[in-house]
Amino acid sequence: MGEGRFPTFFTGLEDPWNFAAAKTTKARLEAAGFGEVNTWLREEPTQFDSMDELARFLKTVVLGHHLERLPESEREHFAAIVAARLAQRGELVVDYLRLNILAKREVTA
């Protein structure tokens, strides 16, 4: 975002995500009336077979908020640059830490 022709597109960008911890999520669900709440984190690195596959995944799943700020003509290029940066680590992998949730909605009569 901070290199080449991209910085002007990302001025004022706010992070749209809220990655709450498992403990925080459990407390929020219980406060909302859920019972038997179980939350846990699981590492789920996601491997890709090609740069094109990785770039397509990034465009579709990860970079949506960023791509909205770019002209259509720049989106493919931006996703390709991000994919190339990830590939510099030696593998085509996106590191995920997944929050899992099991809970039952308490029924009131």
N, C-alpha and C positions, 0 to 999 in steps of 0.2 A: 504494500500500500504506500510505502514511503519512497519508492524509487521510480525513476524514469518519468513517464507522463501521468502516473496515477495519483500522486499526492493531492492534487486539487479536488479529485472526486471524493476523497475520504475525509475532507475537513469537517470536523464536527460529528463524525461517526460515533454513535454510542453502541456499546455492546448490547445486542438484543437478548442475550441468553442469561438464564438464571440457573446455574448448576448448583443446586442445593445438596448438601451432604445427606447421607442416608439417615443420620440421626435427626436432622432438621426436617427432612421429608416425613419421617415417621411421626414426629410431633405435630406437624401440620395436618396430616391425615387424621390423627387421633382428635385433634381440636375440631376438625370438620365432621366428626361423628363416625369415623370408621373404627372398627374393632379388629382384633386379631391382626394387627399390622406388623408386617415383617419387611424390612428394607435392607438391601445389601448392595455392595459394589462388586463388579466383576470386570476384570480386564478383558477386552475383546479386540485385540489388534486385527485389522482387516487388511488382507493381502490382495493385491491386484496383479494381473498377468501382463499388463501393458501400461504404458504412459497414457494412451488414449482412454483406457478403462478407468484409470485413476483420475484423470482430468474430468471425465464425464461424471464420475461419482462426486467429486468435489463440487462441480457445478450444480448438481442436482440436490445434494444433501447438505453440504457444508457451507458453501459460499453464497447461498441465495441472497442473504442480506447485503453482502458486498457487491454482488453483481447488479443488484437493483440500482445502484448508484452510478454504474458505468453505462456508457452508450452501448447499444447492441453490438456494434462493430468491435468493441474492446473486450467483450466478455470471454470469448474463446481464448484469446491471448492471455488474459489475466489468469484464468484457470490453468492454462498450460504452464505458466511461470510458477504458480504455486505447486503444481505437480512436480515440476523439475526440481524445486527446492526440497520437496520431500524425498525425491529420488536421490538427492546428493548424499543422503545418509546410507545409501547402498542397497536399499530395498524399497519396493513399492508398497508401503504400508502406511495406513492411517491408524494411529494409536487411539483406541477408544477406552473409556472407563464408563461402563454401563451401570446405571442405577436401576435395580430390579425392585419391584414392589408387589407384594401380596397383601390384600386387605379385604375385609368384608364390611359392607355398609350395614350399620346397625339399623334394624327395623323398629320403628316405634308404632305402638298401637294407637 
